[in-house]
Structures are given as C-alpha cells and as structure tokens.
Amino acid sequence: MKLSTFSFYFISNKFFENYPDRNLMKNKCLEDDFSKGRPNYLCFQDFENKEIYWFIPISSRVRKFEFIYQQKVEKHKRCNTIQFGEVGGQKRVFLIQNMFPCIEKYVTGQYLIEGKRNAYTLNKNSEAEILKNAREVLKLHKKGVEIIFPNVLKIEKELLEELQKNN
C-alpha cells in the first residue's frame, strides 16, 4: 500500500506486539479488521528517512483535551503537543504528544468514509499547523526534551534495524 502524507490509517496489532511501549495508544480491536476500529492515525513521512512514517493518534474526546490544552497554555504560554482540527465534519484532537514512527509493513488500511471509497481529509490550514508542531516537537524530543510519551527514539532505531535486515 502506498502511504500518503496527511491521510488517516490504521496500524496492525503486530506493530504493537513487536514494539511494545506502555505509552503507545494501542488498538481498541483485537483483530486487524479496522473497518470501524480505533484509533486511527494521521500520517506524515519522515524528513530524513523516507521509509519511516510518523503517525499522530486522533481522538474524538475533544472536551477532555480542550481542558488539558488550556492547562498547558496557562502553564507554558502555548501548547504544540495537542492540536485540534476537523475530520469528516467533526472536531477532533491530534495528539502530537503520542506520535510514533512506523513503517509501511505495519499499516493495515486507510480510514475511509463509511460506505464510500473516499478517504477522510484534513483542511490545508490544519495540515500546515499540525506538521509545523509535529516537526518542532520531534526536533525538541531528539534534543533531549522528553515531550513525546512513547519512547519514539528507541522504536525508530529498531525500525531502522528491521528495514536494514530486510534489505
């Protein structure tokens, strides 16, 4: 499957088995049938290694995260780890603080509009803001500021080793 930046996808349970981390937002369904599964993830390609993609979990729990967002803004004057946007006409939360790397092998399918073959999309303004914040958060994290909950540097290293072993 060819992955597209700013499309929404489901991740295989096998990924979570192979790369266990208690801070990853795991699948809510037991099998890899994600026709109505959750969570789904917004995808963007890594800027250095094109075989690595980053996935940002999406949540419908807007009120919960509006409160957390507000607390972070009050404490730090801004918040770049939680973003809001519209998906399929509904307000959603993009949890940059929970993003993680993955490879195409573990992507099971694209999140499609129910009963149609069309994929959900994100408006261009939201795309730009989410990408800007995700890049900034990832850059800070790689410099030692631990603001992403899963151990993404370890997962990324192991994914690169897996890719190297398979080539």
N, C-alpha and C positions, 0 to 999 in steps of 0.2 A: 504494500500500500504506500503510495506517495503522500507524505505528510505536507500540509500547508500551514504556514505561519498564520496565526490568528484564527485557526479553525479549532473546533472542540472535539476531543477524543476521549475514549475510554482506555484504561490501562489494564492489562492482563493481571490476574491474580498471581501468575507465575513471577512477575516482576517483584511483587511484594514478598514472595517466598524467597527469591534469590537475593534480594537486597533488603533484608529486614531492618526496620528502623521504627521505633515506637512513635516517632513524631510524624511519620508519613500518614496522610489521610487515606486510609485503606478503603477498598471497595466495600459496598454495602450488600452486594450479592455474592453468593457462594460460587457460582459458576461463571464462566466467561460469556454469558448471554446478557448483554448490556442494552437491549432494546429499550428498557425503561430503567436502566441501572443508574447508580450514582456512586461516588461523584463523577463528574466529567471535568475535563481539564482543558484550559486554553493553552495552545502550543505556540512556541516560537523557537527558531533554530539558534543554536549556539553560534557565537560570533567568531570563535577560533576553530572549533572542530565541527564541521558540517554534518557529521554523523550523530552528534549529540543534539537532542531537543530538550527544551525546558518546558515543564508542564506546571501551570498555575491552577490549583483547585478552585472551583466555583461553588459558591454556596447560595442557597435561597434564604438563609437566615439573616436577612438584611437588618432587622431591628437589633438583633444581638450585636452585630458587628458595627452598626452605627454608634452604639454606646461605647464599644471598645475603641473605635476610631476617634471619637470625641475625647476620650480619656488620654489617648496618645497625643492628640493635638494640644490639649491643655498642658500636658507634661513636657512635650518636646517642641511645641510650636508648629509641628507638621507631622504628617504620617504618610510614609511612602510604602508601607508594608501591607496596607489594606486599601483596595480601590473599589469603586462602585461603577457599574455600567449596566447597560440594558442588553438583554439576550432574549430574543423572541418576544419582545414587547414587555418583558418583566425585568424589574430591577434585580440585579444580582451582585454578589460580592466576589471579588477576585482576591484570593488570599496569597499575595506575593510572599508573605512570611512562611508559607507552607510549600513553596515551589520546589521542584526537584528535577534532576536530569533523568533522561531515559533514552532508549534507542528504539528505532522503528520496530524491531523484533517484538517488543512487548506491547505495542499498540494494537488493540483488538478491533477497533472500529471508530467511525466518526459519529458524532452526536447529530442526528438528523431530526428535522421537524417531523413529529408523529404523523404517520400516514402519508408522508411525502418522501421524495428523494433529495430534497433541498437540505443543505446544511444550515445550521444556525450561524448567524454572522454578528459581528460587533461593529458599531459605528466607528468611523475613522478617527474621531477625536478620542474616543476611549482607547482605541488601539495604540495611538501615539503616547498617551499618558501612561498606560499600563506598561508598555515597552520601556519608556524612559525610566519609570520607577523600578521595574524589574532589573534593568541594566545597572542602575545605581545601587540597588540593594545587593545584587550579586557581586559587584565590584567591592563594596564595603565588606561583604562577608569574606571574600577572598583575601582581604587585607587584615582579617582577624576580628572584625566587628561581628559578633555572632547574633545576627538578626533573622536568620532563616532557621526555623525549628529543626527540620531533619538534618542529618549530617551529610549535606549535599557534596561536600568535597570528597568524602570517602566513597560515596556512591558513584560520583563522576570518575574517580580514579579506577574503581572496579569495573565500571562500564567500558572505559578505555582499554583496560586489560582484556576484557571479554572481546571487544572488537579486534584487538591486535591478535588474540589467539585464534579467532575465526578467519582471519585474512591470510 
